[in-house]
Every structure is written in structure tokens, then in C-alpha cells.
């Protein structure tokens, strides 16, 4: 069971997926993961999916992308069904990155959230 991610030297990745969401169900693949602060050097992500993480409170990797300056690399973002991750926090970070993503089913956010199979 993953509790901590420490990939502080990772600078670029094509696709980053943490968790899983299919249909109206979430499968918490990392039920003990509370933050994603271990990405301090991350500057470039093409596709980002944070989905179905029961304990996720913050997504510090968004801060890393903001600070490291290659936000334009983001093309597809889905942050869905993380029940304790504040949706307002996610939307604020995405606004700073200048990208709109699919954001729903998070704490205090839109409860209507559907994940396409195979998406």
C-alpha cells in the first residue's frame, strides 16, 4: 500500500496516473496516499489523472508544475472522485496553470461525476 511518493528528481513524464475511476465507481488503488508532494522537480506532464484516491488531501505536484514553469505541457487533466481532496483547491491550481480539466466528485465539489470506460 503506497503511503508516500518521493520522485523528487523526476522532471518530465508523458502520463501520470494515480488511482482509477470507471463509470460511477472509484477503485482506490492507493487508499493510504494523503499527498503528492514528492514531485518537487516535476516540470512537464502531458496527461494527468488523479482519480479514486480515498485519502488524498492535496496534490502538491500541481504546485511543482506551477513553480517549475512548463505548465503548457499539460494537455489533458482529470481529477475525479477523490472524496477528501478539496475541489476548490484543485480548480485554483488548474487556473494558475491556465488549463481546464475534468474536475468532479471531490470534496465540496460537484457530486455528479462519471468516468468513461477506457478513458
VMD Tcl script that builds the backbone (N, CA, C; Angstrom):
set m [mol new atoms 357]
animate dup $m
set s [atomselect $m all]
$s set {name element resname resid chain x y z} {
  {N N UNK 1 A 0.844 -1.169 0.000}
  {CA C UNK 1 A 0.000 0.000 0.000}
  {C C UNK 1 A 0.894 1.237 0.000}
  {N N UNK 2 A 0.760 2.042 -1.014}
  {CA C UNK 2 A 1.565 3.243 -1.186}
  {C C UNK 2 A 1.099 4.335 -0.225}
  {N N UNK 3 A 2.030 4.856 0.574}
  {CA C UNK 3 A 1.716 5.935 1.506}
  {C C UNK 3 A 2.417 7.227 1.128}
  {N N UNK 4 A 3.587 7.129 0.499}
  {CA C UNK 4 A 4.400 8.295 0.164}
  {C C UNK 4 A 4.976 8.112 -1.237}
  {N N UNK 5 A 4.972 9.192 -1.998}
  {CA C UNK 5 A 5.638 9.203 -3.295}
  {C C UNK 5 A 6.817 10.152 -3.175}
  {N N UNK 6 A 8.005 9.660 -3.498}
  {CA C UNK 6 A 9.183 10.513 -3.458}
  {C C UNK 6 A 9.939 10.359 -4.772}
  {N N UNK 7 A 9.520 11.145 -5.749}
  {CA C UNK 7 A 10.154 11.159 -7.062}
  {C C UNK 7 A 10.685 12.564 -7.319}
  {N N UNK 8 A 11.434 13.071 -6.356}
  {CA C UNK 8 A 11.922 14.441 -6.383}
  {C C UNK 8 A 12.835 14.774 -7.546}
  {N N UNK 9 A 13.378 13.769 -8.229}
  {CA C UNK 9 A 14.261 14.048 -9.363}
  {C C UNK 9 A 13.540 13.926 -10.706}
  {N N UNK 10 A 12.298 13.462 -10.691}
  {CA C UNK 10 A 11.523 13.321 -11.925}
  {C C UNK 10 A 11.157 14.699 -12.468}
  {N N UNK 11 A 11.551 14.981 -13.715}
  {CA C UNK 11 A 11.294 16.285 -14.313}
  {C C UNK 11 A 10.200 16.253 -15.374}
  {N N UNK 12 A 10.049 15.137 -16.050}
  {CA C UNK 12 A 9.090 15.071 -17.152}
  {C C UNK 12 A 8.515 13.670 -17.256}
  {N N UNK 13 A 7.215 13.616 -17.566}
  {CA C UNK 13 A 6.561 12.327 -17.762}
  {C C UNK 13 A 5.410 12.538 -18.746}
  {N N UNK 14 A 5.179 11.574 -19.609}
  {CA C UNK 14 A 4.100 11.680 -20.584}
  {C C UNK 14 A 2.734 11.553 -19.942}
  {N N UNK 15 A 2.551 10.499 -19.121}
  {CA C UNK 15 A 1.265 10.285 -18.469}
  {C C UNK 15 A 1.511 9.887 -17.013}
  {N N UNK 16 A 0.784 10.540 -16.117}
  {CA C UNK 16 A 0.872 10.238 -14.695}
  {C C UNK 16 A -0.522 9.881 -14.218}
  {N N UNK 17 A -0.692 8.651 -13.729}
  {CA C UNK 17 A -1.990 8.152 -13.270}
  {C C UNK 17 A -1.842 7.700 -11.829}
  {N N UNK 18 A -2.677 8.249 -10.955}
  {CA C UNK 18 A -2.716 7.817 -9.558}
  {C C UNK 18 A -4.166 7.504 -9.243}
  {N N UNK 19 A -4.486 6.226 -9.050}
  {CA C UNK 19 A -5.836 5.785 -8.771}
  {C C UNK 19 A -6.542 5.319 -10.023}
  {N N UNK 20 A -7.864 5.114 -9.881}
  {CA C UNK 20 A -8.634 4.607 -11.011}
  {C C UNK 20 A -10.100 4.985 -10.839}
  {N N UNK 21 A -10.744 5.316 -11.928}
  {CA C UNK 21 A -12.158 5.669 -11.934}
  {C C UNK 21 A -12.775 5.077 -13.190}
  {N N UNK 22 A -13.890 4.348 -13.014}
  {CA C UNK 22 A -14.554 3.738 -14.160}
  {C C UNK 22 A -16.055 3.797 -13.948}
  {N N UNK 23 A -16.771 4.375 -14.883}
  {CA C UNK 23 A -18.217 4.524 -14.742}
  {C C UNK 23 A -18.538 5.441 -13.574}
  {N N UNK 24 A -19.321 4.958 -12.642}
  {CA C UNK 24 A -19.638 5.735 -11.437}
  {C C UNK 24 A -18.899 5.186 -10.233}
  {N N UNK 25 A -17.946 4.296 -10.457}
  {CA C UNK 25 A -17.203 3.663 -9.369}
  {C C UNK 25 A -15.759 4.161 -9.339}
  {N N UNK 26 A -15.235 4.215 -8.131}
  {CA C UNK 26 A -13.823 4.529 -7.944}
  {C C UNK 26 A -13.168 3.326 -7.296}
  {N N UNK 27 A -12.004 2.995 -7.753}
  {CA C UNK 27 A -11.246 1.918 -7.146}
  {C C UNK 27 A -9.993 2.521 -6.550}
  {N N UNK 28 A -9.962 2.625 -5.242}
  {CA C UNK 28 A -8.828 3.256 -4.582}
  {C C UNK 28 A -7.635 2.315 -4.616}
  {N N UNK 29 A -6.769 2.538 -5.545}
  {CA C UNK 29 A -5.576 1.712 -5.651}
  {C C UNK 29 A -4.541 2.110 -4.610}
  {N N UNK 30 A -4.652 3.327 -4.097}
  {CA C UNK 30 A -3.723 3.840 -3.092}
  {C C UNK 30 A -4.525 4.446 -1.931}
  {N N UNK 31 A -5.209 3.630 -1.117}
  {CA C UNK 31 A -6.090 4.164 -0.075}
  {C C UNK 31 A -5.372 4.854 1.077}
  {N N UNK 32 A -4.052 4.770 1.169}
  {CA C UNK 32 A -3.320 5.412 2.254}
  {C C UNK 32 A -2.529 6.637 1.793}
  {N N UNK 33 A -2.598 6.964 0.529}
  {CA C UNK 33 A -1.841 8.091 -0.020}
  {C C UNK 33 A -2.562 9.400 0.291}
  {N N UNK 34 A -1.934 10.281 1.089}
  {CA C UNK 34 A -2.595 11.522 1.501}
  {C C UNK 34 A -2.127 12.751 0.744}
  {N N UNK 35 A -0.953 12.709 0.140}
  {CA C UNK 35 A -0.497 13.867 -0.631}
  {C C UNK 35 A 0.401 13.425 -1.774}
  {N N UNK 36 A 0.630 14.361 -2.665}
  {CA C UNK 36 A 1.514 14.123 -3.810}
  {C C UNK 36 A 2.583 15.203 -3.821}
  {N N UNK 37 A 3.254 15.348 -2.689}
  {CA C UNK 37 A 4.287 16.369 -2.535}
  {C C UNK 37 A 5.663 15.898 -2.991}
  {N N UNK 38 A 5.809 14.633 -3.327}
  {CA C UNK 38 A 7.115 14.088 -3.673}
  {C C UNK 38 A 7.521 14.268 -5.121}
  {N N UNK 39 A 7.060 15.343 -5.752}
  {CA C UNK 39 A 7.371 15.627 -7.154}
  {C C UNK 39 A 8.011 17.007 -7.286}
  {N N UNK 40 A 8.956 17.329 -6.451}
  {CA C UNK 40 A 9.489 18.694 -6.365}
  {C C UNK 40 A 10.154 19.198 -7.650}
  {N N UNK 41 A 10.643 18.320 -8.511}
  {CA C UNK 41 A 11.316 18.749 -9.743}
  {C C UNK 41 A 10.420 18.641 -10.975}
  {N N UNK 42 A 9.208 18.180 -10.796}
  {CA C UNK 42 A 8.333 17.954 -11.938}
  {C C UNK 42 A 8.021 19.253 -12.664}
  {N N UNK 43 A 8.304 19.271 -13.958}
  {CA C UNK 43 A 8.090 20.466 -14.777}
  {C C UNK 43 A 7.161 20.202 -15.955}
  {N N UNK 44 A 7.006 18.941 -16.348}
  {CA C UNK 44 A 6.256 18.644 -17.565}
  {C C UNK 44 A 5.477 17.342 -17.425}
  {N N UNK 45 A 4.169 17.434 -17.640}
  {CA C UNK 45 A 3.284 16.269 -17.696}
  {C C UNK 45 A 2.321 16.515 -18.846}
  {N N UNK 46 A 2.179 15.550 -19.710}
  {CA C UNK 46 A 1.260 15.693 -20.841}
  {C C UNK 46 A -0.177 15.337 -20.428}
  {N N UNK 47 A -0.358 14.183 -19.786}
  {CA C UNK 47 A -1.670 13.726 -19.328}
  {C C UNK 47 A -1.592 13.414 -17.843}
  {N N UNK 48 A -2.526 13.956 -17.061}
  {CA C UNK 48 A -2.546 13.772 -15.610}
  {C C UNK 48 A -3.911 13.267 -15.159}
  {N N UNK 49 A -3.924 12.136 -14.461}
  {CA C UNK 49 A -5.149 11.553 -13.929}
  {C C UNK 49 A -4.971 11.271 -12.440}
  {N N UNK 50 A -5.757 11.931 -11.606}
  {CA C UNK 50 A -5.790 11.670 -10.163}
  {C C UNK 50 A -7.224 11.276 -9.854}
  {N N UNK 51 A -7.456 9.992 -9.625}
  {CA C UNK 51 A -8.832 9.515 -9.546}
  {C C UNK 51 A -9.008 8.416 -8.505}
  {N N UNK 52 A -10.085 8.551 -7.731}
  {CA C UNK 52 A -10.472 7.496 -6.811}
  {C C UNK 52 A -9.505 7.256 -5.678}
  {N N UNK 53 A -8.897 8.300 -5.168}
  {CA C UNK 53 A -7.945 8.178 -4.057}
  {C C UNK 53 A -8.638 8.625 -2.773}
  {N N UNK 54 A -8.995 7.661 -1.939}
  {CA C UNK 54 A -9.826 7.905 -0.767}
  {C C UNK 54 A -9.221 8.847 0.261}
  {N N UNK 55 A -7.904 8.866 0.392}
  {CA C UNK 55 A -7.261 9.646 1.449}
  {C C UNK 55 A -6.530 10.888 0.946}
  {N N UNK 56 A -6.523 11.123 -0.347}
  {CA C UNK 56 A -5.747 12.220 -0.918}
  {C C UNK 56 A -6.282 13.580 -0.470}
  {N N UNK 57 A -5.457 14.324 0.264}
  {CA C UNK 57 A -5.819 15.638 0.796}
  {C C UNK 57 A -5.271 16.786 -0.028}
  {N N UNK 58 A -4.141 16.570 -0.704}
  {CA C UNK 58 A -3.531 17.628 -1.502}
  {C C UNK 58 A -2.790 17.026 -2.690}
  {N N UNK 59 A -2.618 17.850 -3.685}
  {CA C UNK 59 A -1.924 17.422 -4.903}
  {C C UNK 59 A -0.761 18.375 -5.135}
  {N N UNK 60 A 0.270 18.243 -4.320}
  {CA C UNK 60 A 1.424 19.115 -4.397}
  {C C UNK 60 A 2.123 19.095 -5.741}
  {N N UNK 61 A 1.898 18.064 -6.530}
  {CA C UNK 61 A 2.538 18.036 -7.848}
  {C C UNK 61 A 2.024 19.167 -8.715}
  {N N UNK 62 A 0.804 19.650 -8.469}
  {CA C UNK 62 A 0.311 20.818 -9.205}
  {C C UNK 62 A 1.137 22.050 -8.844}
  {N N UNK 63 A 1.502 22.183 -7.578}
  {CA C UNK 63 A 2.382 23.290 -7.160}
  {C C UNK 63 A 3.736 23.189 -7.843}
  {N N UNK 64 A 4.251 21.975 -7.953}
  {CA C UNK 64 A 5.543 21.783 -8.619}
  {C C UNK 64 A 5.471 22.215 -10.074}
  {N N UNK 65 A 4.371 21.865 -10.755}
  {CA C UNK 65 A 4.207 22.281 -12.150}
  {C C UNK 65 A 4.123 23.801 -12.265}
  {N N UNK 66 A 3.443 24.430 -11.328}
  {CA C UNK 66 A 3.345 25.896 -11.316}
  {C C UNK 66 A 4.722 26.515 -11.103}
  {N N UNK 67 A 5.465 26.021 -10.137}
  {CA C UNK 67 A 6.759 26.583 -9.775}
  {C C UNK 67 A 7.844 26.303 -10.811}
  {N N UNK 68 A 7.778 25.167 -11.465}
  {CA C UNK 68 A 8.846 24.769 -12.375}
  {C C UNK 68 A 8.635 25.213 -13.818}
  {N N UNK 69 A 7.506 25.854 -14.083}
  {CA C UNK 69 A 7.348 26.644 -15.294}
  {C C UNK 69 A 7.053 26.024 -16.625}
  {N N UNK 70 A 6.649 24.757 -16.710}
  {CA C UNK 70 A 6.300 24.197 -18.005}
  {C C UNK 70 A 4.836 23.767 -18.019}
  {N N UNK 71 A 3.978 24.615 -17.478}
  {CA C UNK 71 A 2.555 24.304 -17.375}
  {C C UNK 71 A 1.924 24.039 -18.733}
  {N N UNK 72 A 2.461 24.646 -19.777}
  {CA C UNK 72 A 1.888 24.455 -21.118}
  {C C UNK 72 A 2.010 23.021 -21.599}
  {N N UNK 73 A 2.777 22.203 -20.916}
  {CA C UNK 73 A 2.905 20.804 -21.314}
  {C C UNK 73 A 1.619 20.027 -21.038}
  {N N UNK 74 A 0.808 20.473 -20.087}
  {CA C UNK 74 A -0.434 19.780 -19.750}
  {C C UNK 74 A -1.444 19.881 -20.889}
  {N N UNK 75 A -1.893 18.735 -21.365}
  {CA C UNK 75 A -2.887 18.704 -22.435}
  {C C UNK 75 A -4.203 18.111 -21.961}
  {N N UNK 76 A -4.151 17.184 -20.998}
  {CA C UNK 76 A -5.341 16.509 -20.518}
  {C C UNK 76 A -5.218 16.293 -19.023}
  {N N UNK 77 A -6.220 16.766 -18.272}
  {CA C UNK 77 A -6.223 16.624 -16.819}
  {C C UNK 77 A -7.585 16.110 -16.378}
  {N N UNK 78 A -7.586 15.082 -15.541}
  {CA C UNK 78 A -8.810 14.580 -14.919}
  {C C UNK 78 A -8.521 14.345 -13.444}
  {N N UNK 79 A -9.213 15.084 -12.590}
  {CA C UNK 79 A -9.063 14.931 -11.144}
  {C C UNK 79 A -10.470 14.665 -10.620}
  {N N UNK 80 A -10.755 13.378 -10.395}
  {CA C UNK 80 A -12.118 12.949 -10.117}
  {C C UNK 80 A -12.174 11.957 -8.962}
  {N N UNK 81 A -13.280 12.068 -8.203}
  {CA C UNK 81 A -13.653 11.109 -7.180}
  {C C UNK 81 A -12.592 10.893 -6.114}
  {N N UNK 82 A -12.003 11.982 -5.651}
  {CA C UNK 82 A -11.080 11.979 -4.518}
  {C C UNK 82 A -11.846 12.656 -3.375}
  {N N UNK 83 A -12.543 11.901 -2.538}
  {CA C UNK 83 A -13.558 12.449 -1.647}
  {C C UNK 83 A -13.081 13.413 -0.558}
  {N N UNK 84 A -11.795 13.465 -0.247}
  {CA C UNK 84 A -11.324 14.428 0.752}
  {C C UNK 84 A -10.424 15.515 0.163}
  {N N UNK 85 A -10.191 15.463 -1.137}
  {CA C UNK 85 A -9.407 16.493 -1.824}
  {C C UNK 85 A -10.331 17.664 -2.164}
  {N N UNK 86 A -10.089 18.854 -1.594}
  {CA C UNK 86 A -10.973 19.992 -1.853}
  {C C UNK 86 A -10.993 20.388 -3.335}
  {N N UNK 87 A -12.187 20.376 -3.905}
  {CA C UNK 87 A -12.321 20.701 -5.323}
  {C C UNK 87 A -11.921 22.146 -5.602}
  {N N UNK 88 A -12.191 23.057 -4.666}
  {CA C UNK 88 A -11.803 24.455 -4.860}
  {C C UNK 88 A -10.285 24.588 -4.960}
  {N N UNK 89 A -9.547 23.801 -4.189}
  {CA C UNK 89 A -8.077 23.780 -4.239}
  {C C UNK 89 A -7.608 23.360 -5.635}
  {N N UNK 90 A -8.208 22.295 -6.145}
  {CA C UNK 90 A -7.831 21.777 -7.465}
  {C C UNK 90 A -8.116 22.816 -8.547}
  {N N UNK 91 A -9.303 23.399 -8.511}
  {CA C UNK 91 A -9.671 24.391 -9.529}
  {C C UNK 91 A -8.769 25.615 -9.483}
  {N N UNK 92 A -8.385 26.034 -8.279}
  {CA C UNK 92 A -7.469 27.174 -8.139}
  {C C UNK 92 A -6.118 26.864 -8.781}
  {N N UNK 93 A -5.589 25.676 -8.530}
  {CA C UNK 93 A -4.287 25.294 -9.093}
  {C C UNK 93 A -4.358 25.180 -10.615}
  {N N UNK 94 A -5.436 24.606 -11.121}
  {CA C UNK 94 A -5.570 24.490 -12.580}
  {C C UNK 94 A -5.701 25.854 -13.235}
  {N N UNK 95 A -6.368 26.783 -12.553}
  {CA C UNK 95 A -6.472 28.145 -13.081}
  {C C UNK 95 A -5.095 28.794 -13.163}
  {N N UNK 96 A -4.277 28.597 -12.139}
  {CA C UNK 96 A -2.915 29.138 -12.161}
  {C C UNK 96 A -2.084 28.512 -13.280}
  {N N UNK 97 A -2.387 27.257 -13.598}
  {CA C UNK 97 A -1.690 26.579 -14.687}
  {C C UNK 97 A -2.254 26.963 -16.053}
  {N N UNK 98 A -3.408 27.629 -16.053}
  {CA C UNK 98 A -4.013 28.052 -17.306}
  {C C UNK 98 A -4.649 26.917 -18.081}
  {N N UNK 99 A -5.169 25.926 -17.367}
  {CA C UNK 99 A -5.780 24.780 -18.051}
  {C C UNK 99 A -7.102 24.429 -17.383}
  {N N UNK 100 A -8.031 24.002 -18.209}
  {CA C UNK 100 A -9.274 23.456 -17.696}
  {C C UNK 100 A -9.182 21.948 -17.798}
  {N N UNK 101 A -9.658 21.293 -16.786}
  {CA C UNK 101 A -9.648 19.842 -16.810}
  {C C UNK 101 A -11.004 19.320 -16.396}
  {N N UNK 102 A -11.130 18.024 -16.337}
  {CA C UNK 102 A -12.329 17.393 -15.823}
  {C C UNK 102 A -12.142 17.243 -14.327}
  {N N UNK 103 A -12.913 18.005 -13.566}
  {CA C UNK 103 A -12.792 18.011 -12.110}
  {C C UNK 103 A -14.191 17.805 -11.545}
  {N N UNK 104 A -14.383 16.696 -10.814}
  {CA C UNK 104 A -15.685 16.426 -10.218}
  {C C UNK 104 A -15.559 15.327 -9.172}
  {N N UNK 105 A -16.564 15.250 -8.309}
  {CA C UNK 105 A -16.604 14.190 -7.315}
  {C C UNK 105 A -15.594 14.319 -6.199}
  {N N UNK 106 A -14.991 15.488 -6.071}
  {CA C UNK 106 A -14.027 15.733 -4.997}
  {C C UNK 106 A -14.748 16.420 -3.838}
  {N N UNK 107 A -14.062 16.649 -2.731}
  {CA C UNK 107 A -14.683 17.237 -1.537}
  {C C UNK 107 A -15.303 18.588 -1.861}
  {N N UNK 108 A -16.535 18.768 -1.424}
  {CA C UNK 108 A -17.268 20.022 -1.565}
  {C C UNK 108 A -17.419 20.461 -3.023}
  {N N UNK 109 A -17.345 19.518 -3.927}
  {CA C UNK 109 A -17.480 19.845 -5.341}
  {C C UNK 109 A -18.690 19.183 -5.955}
  {N N UNK 110 A -18.736 19.185 -7.246}
  {CA C UNK 110 A -19.843 18.597 -7.988}
  {C C UNK 110 A -19.878 17.090 -7.736}
  {N N UNK 111 A -20.943 16.601 -7.093}
  {CA C UNK 111 A -21.006 15.163 -6.799}
  {C C UNK 111 A -21.283 14.320 -8.040}
  {N N UNK 112 A -21.843 14.942 -9.080}
  {CA C UNK 112 A -22.115 14.218 -10.318}
  {C C UNK 112 A -20.797 14.019 -11.050}
  {N N UNK 113 A -20.395 12.771 -11.159}
  {CA C UNK 113 A -19.095 12.506 -11.755}
  {C C UNK 113 A -19.131 11.142 -12.422}
  {N N UNK 114 A -18.825 11.124 -13.693}
  {CA C UNK 114 A -18.843 9.887 -14.453}
  {C C UNK 114 A -17.516 9.748 -15.186}
  {N N UNK 115 A -16.935 8.585 -15.091}
  {CA C UNK 115 A -15.667 8.311 -15.763}
  {C C UNK 115 A -15.924 7.343 -16.897}
  {N N UNK 116 A -15.532 7.725 -18.080}
  {CA C UNK 116 A -15.727 6.863 -19.240}
  {C C UNK 116 A -14.802 5.659 -19.188}
  {N N UNK 117 A -15.344 4.523 -19.501}
  {CA C UNK 117 A -14.550 3.298 -19.527}
  {C C UNK 117 A -13.552 3.410 -20.674}
  {N N UNK 118 A -12.295 3.160 -20.343}
  {CA C UNK 118 A -11.245 3.230 -21.347}
  {C C UNK 118 A -10.699 4.621 -21.556}
  {N N UNK 119 A -11.189 5.587 -20.791}
  {CA C UNK 119 A -10.707 6.972 -20.934}
  {C C UNK 119 A -9.347 7.107 -20.314}
}
mol reanalyze $m
mol bondsrecalc $m
mol representation Tube
mol addrep $m
